[in-house]
């Protein structure tokens, strides 16, 4: 009996999906408690545009999302400003400004191409962070973030 076209197509789809998943972040099933999430907020409460940083750690991988906050009193996330991850060689979280996914262009390539980014020196257990903008031939601004935990 010859295998049917549908069986062969199904097998190809399953094999293709498993290859794509190989490069993705670790499955949360490997960490039954889920990711470790921490939230950080700009410390200058006088600003009209407060920002919040959410860090998610799964194993040794740390991803980061910087967003506008919709109010100065709480942590209501608004528009996404930047995304990134912890870069061990720099001992810092690197956030690429804008909505470009690190999966489309790795942070080191983004930096090499002169893309604007933010750098946050990071060590586990920190209670305050200093986020500095890095813009080629542009000004450098540092904003302090405090932990909400």
N, C-alpha and C positions, 0 to 999 in steps of 0.2 A: 504494500500500500504506500503510495506517495504522500509525503506530508502536504497538507493543504497550504494554499497561499496565505490564509489568515494565520495559521500556526507559525509560519516562517516570519511573517510581519510582526506578530506578537513577540517572538523571540528577539528580533532585531531591536524592537522598541525597548524591551526590558534590558538588554545588554547596553544599549545606548544610554539609558537613564542611569544605570549603575556606574558607567564611566564618568558621567557629568557630576554625580554626587561625590566622587572620590576626592575632589579638591575643595569641597565645602567645609564649613566650620563643623566642629565635633557635634554629634547628635546629642541633644539634651537627655536622651535616654541613658547615656553613659554617666550623667550626673543627675541622679534621681531627685536631688533638691532643686534642680534648675540652675540658671545662671545667678551669679552673685551680682546684684544691681546696686550701684551707689548713685546718688544724685548730688549735684553741685550747683550752686547759684552765685551769680555775681554779688560781690559784697557791698558795692556802692548802691544803697537803696534809693539814692536821689536820682538815679538814672531813669529816663523815660522808657528805655528799651532794655529791661532786664533780660539776662540770658541764663539758660540752664544747660548743664552738661550731664548726660546720662552715660555711665560706664557700665558695661555688661561683661563680666568675666566668666569664661567657661574654661576650666583648666588653666593653662598659661596664656591663653588668648584673651585679649581685652579689646572690645570694640567701643567706640565712642560716638555720640551724636550730640551736637551743639544746636540748640533751638532758641528761638525767641520765647519769652514767657508772656502769657497773656495778662498777668497781673503781678504787682510787686509784693502782694501778700502771701501768695501760695506758689505752687509749682504746677501751673497749668500750661502744658507745652503748646506752643503755637508753631509758626513756620520753622522748618529745618534750615539751618544756616551752613552747617558743615558736618562731614562724617569722616571717620578715620579709625585708627587703631594704635595700639602700643607698638612701638618700634624698638626692639631690644638693643640694636646697635647704637641708637641715639639715647637710650634710657629715657624716652619721652613718648607721649601720645602725640601723634601727628594728625591734624585734621585738615583735610583738603577743603578749601572754601568753595561753597556752591553745592550743588546736588550731584556731583560726579561720584559714582560709586568706586571705592577702592578696587573692586573686582574688575572694573573696566580699565583702570590705569593704576598700577601700584604706586604707593606714595613716593618711593625713591625715584621713579620715572617722572612723576608729577613735579617733584622738586627740581630734578635735573632739567626739565623743560621750562623752568621759571614760573611755575604755577604758584599762586598765592596760597599760603597755608598758615596754620597756627601750631605752635609747638608748646607742649605742656610737660616740663620735667615731672616725672612721676615715680614714686616709690610707694609700695603697699603700706598702708597705715597712715598715710598723710592726712592731715585735717584741713590744709589750705593748699591751693594750687595757684600757680602764676601762669596765665595763658598769654603768650606773646605772638603778635601777628608778624609774619615774615613775608614781605612783598619786595620782589626784586626792584631795586632802585626806588623804593618807596619808604614811607615812615614805618617805624616799629612802635607798636602800642602794646602795653602790658595791662592786663585786667586780672584782678584777683578773684578767685572763686573759693567759697567756703562750703564745707560738707554739710549736708542736711541730716546726717545720721547721728 
